[in-house]
Amino acid sequence: MSFQAIKNYSLKTHTISNMRKREQLKEFTKLGKGDLQRLLKEKQENLRGFRFDLAGGKIKDISLIRETRKSVSRIKTLLNKK
């Protein structure tokens, strides 16, 4: 794979990630405070499960942990604003 191909792939995945982040943020802002708190609990439980699965060797895609952690942070930020 050439350097240009790697660079294009990196830019493409980065753009997809930004689009997903913006969509998620719009989705979260539409929710009320109670719904955000419920969603926060769900995401935290998922994160806890992912960590146990990672320690047990059951999970191979570590990016799920990162995305969930970032979602938790976004939700907490929105809750502090409301």
N, C-alpha and C positions, 0 to 999 in steps of 0.2 A: 504494500500500500504506500503510495507516495505521500510526501508531506502535505501537498495541496489537498489530497483526498482526505487525509486525517483532519486537516484544518476545516474543510467543508463539513465533515461529519460532526466535528465538535461544535461548530456554529449552528448546525441544524438541530442537534440535541439540546443546545443551550436555548434556542428559540422556542422549542417545544416546551421545555421546562418553564420558561417565563410565561408562556401562554397558559399552561396548566396552573401556575401560581396565581395569575390574574383572575382566571375563572374561579378558582377556589376562594379567593378573597372576595369576589363579588357574591359568591354563594353564601359565605359566612356573614357578610354585612346585611343580607336580607333576613337573617334569622334573628329572633328575639333573644333576650338575655337568658331565659330559661332553656331554650333550645340549644344555645351555645354552651351552657353549663352541662347539659346532657351529652352533647357531642364531645365536649372536653373529657368527660368521664370515660366515654367509649374509646376515644383515641388513647387515653392514658392506659386503659386496660389492654388495648391492642399492643401498645408499646411494651408493656410488662410481659405479655405473652411472647412477643417477638424476641425480647431479651432472653427469656427462658429457652425458647426454641434455638436461638443462636448458641447459647451455652451448651445445649444438648446436641448440637450439630444437625438439627432438623431444618434450619433455614439456610438457604444458599444466597439469596438476594438481599444483601445488606442495605441496599438503597431503600427498601421498605421502612427500615428503622429510621433512616435519615428523613425521609419524607414525612413520616408520622411525627417525629420530633418537631419538625418545622411547622406542621399543621397545629400541633399543640401550642407552639409559641404564637402563631397567628391568632388562634382563638383566645389565648390569654390576653394578647394585646387588645383585641376588640372588646373583650370583657372589661378591661381597665378603662377603655374609652367611653363605654356606656355607663 
